[in-house]
Amino acid sequence: MGAQLEKSAVLKSLRDLGLVPVLRAESEAQALALANAIAAGGVTTLEVTMTVPGAIRVMRALAEQRPDILIGAGTVLDPETARMCILEGAQYVVSPALNLNTIEMCHRYSVPVLPGALTPTEVITAWEAGADVIKIFPASALGGAKYLKSVKAPLPHVEMIPTGGVSLSTAREFLEAGAFALGVGADLVDLRAIAEGHPETITENASKYLAVVRAFRESQAAVTG
């Protein structure tokens, strides 16, 4: 198992990559194949959701076989699950909802925690409780990038990762709205491509997402520079 990184190093890696693929799969083998295909495209982090069969074993296998991949635990609903994931190699913890005890548990282990929130009240509650980044989920349900921009306006200091509705066509819009990074699901983590024996499709899409992030940051640097 790879060494646990400092919290600041994990958060810097997530920001630098600008992407957090949300890995959902129908089997352990499929999950590992997806992880390898995503990493081959340069996206060396992923969120293994607890809805994946054998999710804990997938995290353990990735921690042992792919120390270059930053492993996150996703769909973590309680502190007990968070602790179990951390002990098996998860370097950050993500949830679709806000559980204050989960935040406390992650603090105990100095592991970044990214709870889900949607309304401004939920976002502020999560931030004041010590969340490192807030997962705005489901972002698409309330207007996508426009909603993120509206929430960021009075809360520019709060780091947010939109998830839900992020695609290659909307990625730049979310970045322009102030996203810390992008939570990307089915548009990148393509189960059909793996099932049909075409992992290169996922690898190519991962590269395309990184290109969008890079182009956005270059344009920002040009404006500020």
Secondary structure as GFF3:
##gff-version 3
##sequence-region A 1 225
A	DSSP	alpha_helix	7	17	.	.	.	ID=ss1
A	DSSP	beta_strand	19	23	.	.	.	ID=ss2
A	DSSP	alpha_helix	28	40	.	.	.	ID=ss3
A	DSSP	beta_strand	45	49	.	.	.	ID=ss4
A	DSSP	alpha_helix	55	65	.	.	.	ID=ss5
A	DSSP	beta_strand	70	74	.	.	.	ID=ss6
A	DSSP	alpha_helix	79	87	.	.	.	ID=ss7
A	DSSP	beta_strand	92	94	.	.	.	ID=ss8
A	DSSP	alpha_helix	100	108	.	.	.	ID=ss9
A	DSSP	beta_strand	113	114	.	.	.	ID=ss10
A	DSSP	beta_strand	116	117	.	.	.	ID=ss11
A	DSSP	alpha_helix	120	128	.	.	.	ID=ss12
A	DSSP	beta_strand	134	136	.	.	.	ID=ss13
A	DSSP	three_ten_helix	139	142	.	.	.	ID=ss14
A	DSSP	alpha_helix	145	152	.	.	.	ID=ss15
A	DSSP	beta_strand	160	162	.	.	.	ID=ss16
A	DSSP	alpha_helix	171	176	.	.	.	ID=ss17
A	DSSP	beta_strand	182	184	.	.	.	ID=ss18
A	DSSP	alpha_helix	191	195	.	.	.	ID=ss19
A	DSSP	alpha_helix	199	224	.	.	.	ID=ss20
###
